[in-house]
Amino acid sequence: MLRAASALVFGTMPEVNRFEGQTREDNLAMRRAFLRCGWLKEAHYREGWPVEGGEPVASVAYGILRRDWETGTVTPFEWEDLHV
């Protein structure tokens, strides 16, 4: 589904340069699917996903760039780019 959605977005919307999605931290199958389809983890929002009747869980964001989709590569990202 992610591959089909990426192909639809990038194949029909030339103005779109990036595509993103989010899932819960405990949805390991979806997180693996994002990675297998060439998406890159871009954010981890602590307690960002409300859970009815329970404690919130983290929301994890993934994205794919048009150039990565076109070339089948993943542009690396440096998490710790600022040191204090």
URSULFEN-V151474 format. One record per backbone hydrogen bond with DSSP energy under -1.0 kcal/mol. NH is the residue of the N-H (numbers start at 1). CO is the residue of the C=O. If there is no record, write none. Layout:
nh=NH co=CO
nh=NH co=CO
This chain:
nh=5 co=1
nh=6 co=2
nh=7 co=3
nh=8 co=4
nh=9 co=5
nh=10 co=6
nh=11 co=7
nh=12 co=8
nh=13 co=9
nh=16 co=13
nh=19 co=64
nh=21 co=62
nh=23 co=60
nh=25 co=58
nh=27 co=24
nh=28 co=26
nh=31 co=27
nh=32 co=28
nh=33 co=29
nh=34 co=30
nh=35 co=31
nh=36 co=32
nh=37 co=33
nh=38 co=35
nh=39 co=34
nh=40 co=63
nh=42 co=61
nh=43 co=61
nh=45 co=59
nh=48 co=45
nh=49 co=57
nh=54 co=51
nh=57 co=49
nh=59 co=45
nh=60 co=23
nh=61 co=43
nh=62 co=21
nh=63 co=40
nh=64 co=19
nh=66 co=17
nh=69 co=65
nh=70 co=66
nh=71 co=67
nh=72 co=68
nh=73 co=68
nh=81 co=79
